[in-house]
Structure formats: structure tokens, C-alpha cells
Amino acid sequence: MRWTRRLAIVALALTFVMIVLGSYVRLSKAGLSCPSWPLCYGHVLPPGAPPVAAAVPQAPAAVMDTTAREWKEMLHRYVAGTLGMVIFAMLLVALRNRRQAEQPLKLVVFVALWVVVQALLGMVTVTMLLDPLIVTGHLIGGMVMLATLWWLVFRSSRLLQLNRADQQKIATLTGLRLWAGLALLVVAAQIFLGAWTSTNYAAWACYGFPTCNGQWWPAGMDFDKAFVFWHRLGVDYQGGILDGGARVAIQVVHRIGAMVTTIVAGGLGLFLLTRARIRKLRLLGGLLLAALGLQLTLGISMVSLGLPFYVEWAHTPGAALLLSAVLAVNFLLWSFRNVNAYERIGSAAVRPV
């Protein structure tokens, strides 16, 4: 169990780095700099210029720009490969110790299968020329990986363990448990909308806050085209193919999602911080509010300041932090929901599910 926990922590850190790097690669327009997969033009190290184009003299600045983009893409792939090796090492450890009662074998197997799915999505992201549906799925897949690894770390460590008295208090909080579950669903939906906004290059469609291009409800929004998930093969989606009306519609829906998230998740955080009788719940309430406040600040700054690169880049890791905070609240509330039932049937060991 000790090695499973250690490897899960390493995998969790690498997954967060992957999310940060993935956002950087996409925003710096380096996603198609290495169109072959998994190598870059057949090379482990970036060759510096496409083989065909290399025959044509290029300006030194153009060669340097090409090289920089290739390195960004390949660095993302190197970290992904390292993450895959760590997860399969964790799987071997879990299989070897599968007879231990506390070994979270099913979760580890799920993570190992999911990293394969993520690798395949990473491949088709390149070969299908940044199709928004594929890129969105790849980003959501990264968030699923992050959430699963957090759950694994929570289960295998004492980070969110409670004493018996606090476990009994939490078991009675049915309404709060449902509220937390709803907050998790809302945050997940908002992350999907954010990914859809980014992969369709719709972040620039609305300038200003709280209005969009000076209007509360912009004219000409095209909701029919905004959420068409599949277009056609062979299209280079870098830069997006939707017209302005569809992109404005996506941006406006994302803003509405932000308001719903603020009400549901922000209300939960405020309630926990001010009303919870368990210290760890109050602490998590404060963390949830801080993560939500950071994410709202980044989002408003993006549209108010004209999409500064580093602010836009930080918006994706900010979403990962918000997801982590609301997930921790759910773990604490849902893991001990049956503690009283265990005691009624005389279970000797009461532990999180």
C-alpha cells in the first residue's frame, strides 16, 4: 500500500504538469508542430525543421520558431510517457499485493486503462488536425485522470481521514452530501464548456465584462452551429472554423455556466466555511472558495484585458484546482456516509469506501 500511495502521488503531480503543458502547447499554437506520432518526424528529439521544408532555405528566426514549437510539443509527450510508466509501475505493485484488503486494485486498473485511452486521444488529436471534439475529449480525459488519482491518494493516505466522532457527524449530513454532488456535476459541466470554448477559439469572441461586446444578450448568436460536435474529416481546425455568431454563443453559454458555478459551488464553500462543525470541512470550504475566486478572477481578467497569454494559460490549471477542491469535499462527505450502518452491524473496521 505504501508504494501504491507513493506512485499515485507522483502520477498525480505528473498529471497536473500534463494539464499545464497541454494548455501551453495549445495556446502557443504548437499542437501541430510534430504532425507524426509518437515521434516528431520520426525522431525522438525534435529535428528543428520539417524534413520537406528543410530543403528550402529559411530565415533563422523561422527555424528557431519551428524548433521551439517542436520542443513544446515533444516535452508534453515526454511527460506523458513518464506518466504512463509510473502508472503501469503502480499497476504492477497493486497486482502483486492484490491480496491485501486495503489495496485499491479496481481504481488502479481503471487509471491504467484510462492512460491508454488518453494516449490514443493524444494521437488522434494530432492526426485529426485538432478537431474540437477530440481536443475537448483529451482535456476532459486529463481532468478525469486527475480526479481519479486524487481519489486514490485520498483513499491511500491519511490526508482526509477523520476521527470516529467526526465520521458519525458526517454520516448524518445527507442534504450537504447531495449539494456537494451537485456542485461536482456543475463544475464538471463548466470545465467541459471551458474546453469547448478554448478548442473552438471562442475566448476572443466577447470583449468586456459583464457585457459581451457592449451587449447583455448579443445579437446574432448562432446556438445551432455553436454546439455541433462533429463537422468533417480533413479540416485543419487550428484557429477554428466557426463563424463569429457561433463563437459568441459558446462564450455566452460559458459565462452563464460561470454564474451557475458561482452560486452552487461558491454557496457550498461559504456554507462549509461558516457553518460546518468539522474542522477539515471548514478548511475545504475555504479552499473551495479560494479556487473559485482565483478562477473567476482569471476569467474576468482574460476578457477585460484582451486575453493576455499567461492569464489565459493559467485558466486551465485554475480549473484543475477548482475540480480538486470540490472533489475533496465530496470525498469527505461520501466516504463516511455508511459509518453508522457499519457500527449497527458490528463491523470492526470502519474505513472509507
N, C-alpha and C positions, 0 to 999 in steps of 0.2 A: 504493500500500500504506500510505503514511503516513497519508492521510486516512481510509482504511478503519479503521486502528487507532485513530485519534483518535475517530472516530464510534462505534466499538464500545465504547470506554471510557466515553463519555458515555451511550450506551444502557445499558451495564451499571449505571452509577450510578443512572440513572433507574428501571431495573427494580427495584433494591434499594429505592429510595424507594417505588415502587409496592407492593411487598410489605409494607413498613412501614405505609403509608397504608391498604392494604386491610385489614390486621389491625385497625387503629384504627377504621375505619369499621364493621366487623362487630361489634367488641366494644362500641362505643358506641351500637349499635342504630340506626345511621344508614343502613343498607343500603337501606331502602325510603323514605327521606325524599324522594327525587325519583323517583316511580314511572314517569315517562316517560323515554325515551332517544333520542338522546344529550343532549337539553337537559333542563332542570328545569322542568316545567310549560310547556314551550315557550320558556323564557328561557335566554339564555346565562349570566346571573348569577342566583343564587337569588332568587326573588321575596320570600322572607321568610315566606310562609304559603300554603298551598294555595288556589287561586282560589275553590273552593266554600266552604271553611271561612272564607275571609277575610270573607265576608258576615256571619258570625256573630261578634259581639264576643268577643274572647279576652282572658284575663288577660295583662298584659305579660310575665310570666315564661314563659307558654306560647309566646307569639310568639317570644321570644328563644331558647327551646329549639328550636323548629322551625327558625328561621333558622340556628342553629349546626349542626344536623344536616344541613341542606341544603348548607351550605358545606363540611362534611367530605366529603360525597358528591361535590360538584362539584369540589373540589380534587383528589380522586382521579381524576376524569375529565379535568381539565385536564392533569395529569401524564401520563395515558395518551395523550392526544392529542399532547403534546410528544414522548413516546417514539415514537409512530408516525411522526411527521415525521422524527425523527432516523434511524430505521431505513430509511425509504424514501430518505432522502438517501444513506445508506450503500449502499443497493442501486444507486442511480444511479451512484455513484462506482465500485462494483465492476463494473457493466456497461460503463462507459466504459473501464475498464482491464482488461477481461477477457482480453486477450492476454498480460498479464503472468503468467509461470509461477507466481509465488508468491501470486497473487490468490485468496483463499478464496471463490470465487464461489458454490459449492454451499451452503456454510454461510450465506452472506449471504442467498441466495434462501430457504433454509429459515427463517431468522429473520423475513424479510419476510412469508412465508406464515403463520408462527406468530402474528405480531402481529395478523393479520386474524382468525385463529381466536380469539385472546384477546379481541378486541373483540366478536366475536359472542357469546362466552361471557359477557362483561360485560353485554351487552344482555339475554340470556335470564335471567341471574341476577336482574335486576330484574323482568322481565316474568313470570317463573315464581315470583315471591314467595319467593326464597331457598330453592329446592329444594336439599336437602343434596347430591344428586349433582352438580348444576350448580355449586354454590358450591365443592364439593371439586374438581371439574374445573378451575374457574377458578384456584384456588390452586395446584394441581399444574401447570397451564399456566404460571403465573408462575415456578414453580421450573424448569420445562423451559427457559423463556426465559433465566433467569439462568444455567443450566448451559451453554446453547449460546453465550451471549455470553462467558462465562468462557473456553470452549474457543477462541473466536475471538480473544480478547485474548491467550491463551497462545500461539496459533499465530503471531499477527502481531507479537509483541513479543519482547524478549529476557529476559522475566521468568523463564521456566523453561528457558532454553537451557543446554546443558551442553558442556563441552569434550570432545574426542574420547575421552580416556581414560575419563571417566565414562560416556559413551554406550556404550562397549564393556562396561563393568561392568554397566550396566542391562540390556543385551541378554540377559544370561545369567540374569536373575532371574525365571524363568518361574513358580515357585511363589509368589513375592511378588506378581507381577502378577495371578495368579488370586485371591489373598487380597484384593488391593485391589479387584478387580472384584466380589467377593462383598460386600465392605464397602459399595461404592456401591449395590448392589441392596438390601442391608439398610437402609441409610439412606433410600433412596427409599421402601421399603415403610413404614418408620416415619413418614416425613413424610405419606404417604397416611393412615395410621391417626390421626395427629395432626389432620389436616384433617377426617377423618370424625368424630373426637371433638368438634372445635370446631363444625362445621356442624350437628351433632345436639344441641348444647348439653349434652354429656355430661361436661364437665370438672368440674361440681359434683357428679356422681353419687357420687364416692368422696371422703370426707374422711379425712385422716390418711395417714401413711406409716410403714412399708411396708405396713401392712394397709389394707384398704378398709372404712371404716365399722366398724372393730374386728374384721374377719374376714379371714383369709388367703384364703379362697375363698368370697366372699359367697353366701349362699343366695338363690335366686330369680332368678338371672341368666337372661336370655332371649336366647340366641345366635341363635335362629331369626329374631327380629324385628330384632336389632341390625344385621344386615348385609343387610337387604332394601334394594336400591339404588333401587328405583322404587316410589313409592306411588300418587299420582294427581294429576291436574291440578286447579288451582283452590284448592289449600290454601295458606294463609299459614303458611310454615314458621318465621317469626321466633319464637324461643323454643323451637322443636322440637315434635314431635308424638309422640315415642316415650314409652313408659311407663318407670318407674324401673328395672325389671329389665333392659330392653334397654340403657338408658344405662349401667348399671353394667357390663354385659357388654362394651360398647365400651371403657369406661375400663380394665377389667382387661386386655383384649387389648392396648391401647396400652402399659400398664405392662410386659406380657410382652415386647412389641416393644422397649421401652427396655432391658430386660435383655439381649436378644439383640444389640442395637446396641452396648451397652457391651462385651460380650465380643468381638464381631467387629471393630468399628471401633476400640474402645479398645485391644484387643490389637495391632492393626496399628500404631496410633500409638506404643504403647510399644515395640514391636519396632523401628520405624524410628528412634525417638529414641535407643535404647540400642545397637542393633546395626548400623545402616546405615553403610556406608563412604563414602557420598557426602554431602557437607555439605548440599546442598539437600534431600535426602531426610530427613536428621535434623531439619532446620528444619521441614519439612512435618509430620513426625511430632509435633513439639512443638505446632504449630498445631492439628493434628487433636485432640490430647489437650485442649488449651485450649478448643476449640469444644465438644467433647463434655462437658467438665466444666461449662462455662457452661450448656449446655442441660439437663444433669441437675440442676444447682442450681436453675435456674428452674422446672423441672417439679416437683421436690420442694417448693420454696417455695410453688408455687401450691396444691397440695393440703394442705399443712401450715398455711398462713396464711389459708385461706379465699378463695382466688382474688383477691388484690389486683389491681386493674385494670392497673397498669403492669407488673407481673410477668407477667401473662397476655399482655399486649400484646407484651412482649419475647420471648415464647416462639417466635413465628413468625419474626422476624428471626434468632433464635438457630438455628432450623432451617436458614435460608438460609446462615448462616456455616458450620454443620457440613457442609452439602452442598458448599459451595465448597471446604472443606479436603480432603474425601475426593475431590473431583473433581480437584483439583490433584495429589494423589498419583497418581491414575490417569493423568492426562495425562503425567506424567513417566515412569511405568513403561511405558505402552503406546506412546508416541510413538517411542521409540527401540528398539522390540523387534526391528526388522529391520536394525539398523545393521551387524551382521557380514555379513548377506547382501548388503547394498549393496557392502560392501568386497570380498566374494568375486567379484562380477561386475564390479568395477572402476568403480563409479559415482563420478563426480567430485564430486557434491554429496550429502552425507548430511544430510537435514533431517527434521524431524518430519512425520508424516503428518497 
